[in-house]
Amino acid sequence: MIVYGINPVLEALRAGRVKALRIARRDDERMRELLAFASTHGITPERVTNDVLTRQAKGGVHQGVVADIDESSDHSVEDLVRGARAEALILVLDGIEDPHNLGAILRSADATGVDGVIVQARRSAARSGVAAKASAGAMAHVKIAEVVNIARALEELKELGVWTVGLAGEASMPYDAVDFSSPTAIVLGAEGPGLRRLVREKCDLMASIPMHGHVGSINVSVAAGVVLFEAVRQRRRGKSAAQ
């Protein structure tokens, strides 16, 4: 997979996932930091023209650097749960097909310390340079499990002791009334259609983010951030009360 841009490539380097690095002439502090990091990890960049990078990035804003990275997407649902640092916090994405939304969701997932993200092999945004750029490099750090069937993945999560909470605008329970202190998977659907019927039926409960303005919904990546940080807030409060 190709990623481009200073931040995505630098984060991929930090995660040890860069296989090859190509740069165009650019002499500034950020590029020098990237090259120094590459050097310490034994990666020698190939000097190419700006036009070559533009073609490889398919017109994306590459900032003078493109890298081939190892996708490392061989995690299973069980891996995410068993590898959790505390009570598992997992995101499940049902039909998120916009790579910009995927990238923004992964950025929030990394910021909140999510233990992993579950996506479907089909009907899911490609983990491309566009998504990596939108994630500001977070895609290199977030564990992703690719599954054939989201509804079946929810069943597996339940068998592993994880509570599943779907988000839907019409749900009567507000998101901040949900107890996120237990192992939890937050399930998000695509903008417009939302969660598919079978996926919704597999969730333990449904919750909504109340809207107080003229527009009836918010972007799915914003919704992910809102609910994830509420889960983090509850868990931090729980730790404080226990001390």
N, C-alpha and C positions, 0 to 999 in steps of 0.2 A: 504494500500500500504506500502511496505517496502522500506526504504532508508537506506543507510549506508555510513560510512565515517564521519570524524570529522566535516568538514564544512557543508555538507548537513544536518546532524542531528542537529548541532548547529543552523543553520538558520531555520530549522523546529521548533525547540524549541522557537526561538525568534518570530516566526509567530504564536505560540500557537497551533500548529497542531499535536504535538506528543501525541499519546495515550498510548504507552508502549515503554520502553527503555531497551535494553539488552546490557551488556558490558562484555568484557573479561578483565583480569587483565592487566592494563597498567598504569604506574605511571609517568606521565609527565605533564608539565604545561598546554598543550592544553586539555588533558583529565580532569584535575582538573577544568579548566574553564567550560567545558561542564557539569560536575557533579554539580558544584556550581550553574550553571544556572538552571539545572533540579530541584535541591533542592528548589530554590526560587519559582519555579512554581509548587511545590507539586508533582513532579514526582520522584518516587523511582525506580532506575534501578535494573534490575535482573542480578545477576552475573551468567554468563555461561562460558563454555569453548570456546576457539578459534575455535575449530572444529564446534561447533554449529553455530557460526556467519558465518563461511565460507560456510556452507550449506545454511543458510538463505539468504546470499548475492549471492548465486549461483556462488561462485568462485571470486566475485568482491573484490577489495581491500577495506576492511571494516574498517581498522585502529582500530579495537577493539570495534566497536560500531555499533549497528543496531537498528532502531526504526520503529515502526508501526505508520503511520501518517494518518490523515484525508485528503482525496484528495481534498475536498472542490471545486468541479468542477461544481457547480450548477449556474454559471453565464450565463446570456443570452447576445446576441449581444447588445441589448438595455442597459443592465446593464453597459457594458463597455463604451458605448458612454455617457450615462447620468452621469456616475461616473467619467468622465474625469476631471482632475484638472484644465485644461485650454482648449485649442483647442485639441480635441481628436487625439491621435497618436496610431494607432492600427496595429498589424501584423496579416496577414491572411496566414496560411500555407496550401498549396494545395498538399497533398501527400508526406509530409516529413516523411519517414518511418524509418530513421536511428535514434535511440535514442541518439547517440552521437551528431548528428547534432541538434536534438531538444534541448538537454541540452545546447549546445553552443549558440543557438539562444535565448533561455530563459535568458542566462547570459547577452547577449547584450541588450535584452529587458529590463531587470531590470536596467542595467547600464545607459540606456538612458531614463528611466522613462516612458516607454510605458504604456498606460492605459489598455492594455489587448492583449491577443493573441487568435485568433480564429482557431480552428482545426476541422477537420471532424472526426466523430465517427469511420468511417471505413477509411482504407488507411492512417493511421496516426501512428506515433511511439507511443508506450505505454509510459505513464508517470511513468516510472519504476525507480528502484534504479540506473540503468545505466544512464538514462537521468538526474536524480537528481545529481549524482556524476559529470557528465559532465557540469552541470550548476553551480557547486561550491556552491550549496545551493539556487541559485536564484529561482528555481522552487517553493520553498515554499512561495515566495512573489508575483510572477506574476499571475495576474488574467487570467484564461483560460476559454473560452466559447467553449463548444463542440457542434457542429451542425451536422445535418443530411446531409446537402447539401451546399457546399461552394458557388456555383453560386447563390443560393437563399440568402445566408448570405450577399453577395455583394449587392444584390438588397435591402436588409433591411438596410444596411449601407447607401446606397444612399438616401433612404427614410428618414433617420435620419440626412441627411446633411453632410455625410462624403464622401470625394473625394477618389476614389480608383485608385491606381497606381500599375500596374503589372510590374514585372521585367522579361525581356527576352533579351538574348544576341543579337538578330537581330534587336531590336528596334532602330529606328533612333535617338530618343531623348536621350541625356545623362542624367543620374540621377540628376546631379547637375544643370540642367536647369529646373527641376521641382520645382514649388512653393509649399513648404511643410508648409507654414504658416497657411493654412486653416486646418480644421479637415481632417485628411488623414488616409487611410488604405493602407499599403504597402503589396502587395500580392506576395508571393514567391512560386515557384513550386519546385518539386523534382529535384535533380540532374539527368541529362540525359534527361528525357522526358520534364522537365519544366512544365509550366502551361498547364492544359488541355484546349482544344479548347473552350469549353463553358465558363470556368472561364475567359480565356483571353478575350472573347467577352464581358463579363460583366464589365470588367475594363474600367474606364473612359479614361485612356491613358496607354501607355506602355513606359517603359524607360529601358535603358541599362547601364551597367558599362563598359566603354571603356577598352579594353585590349591592352597593349603595349608590351607584351612579346611574347614568342613562344607558350605558352599554351593559348587556346582560352577561358578559363573560370576559375572561382574561386569557392571554396567551398560555398555552399548555406549559411552556417552560417557566413562566412566571408562577403558575399554579404549583408546579413542582417545587420551586424555591420556597413559596409560602408555607406549604405543608411540611417540607423537610425541616425548615428552621423551627417550626412549631414542635416537631418531634424532638429536635435537639434541645429546645428550651425546656420541655418537660423532663427530659432525661437529666439535664444539668440541675434542674430544681430538685429532682429526686435524689441526686447524689449529695446535694447540699443539705437536704433534710436528714440524710442518713449519717452525716458526719457530726 
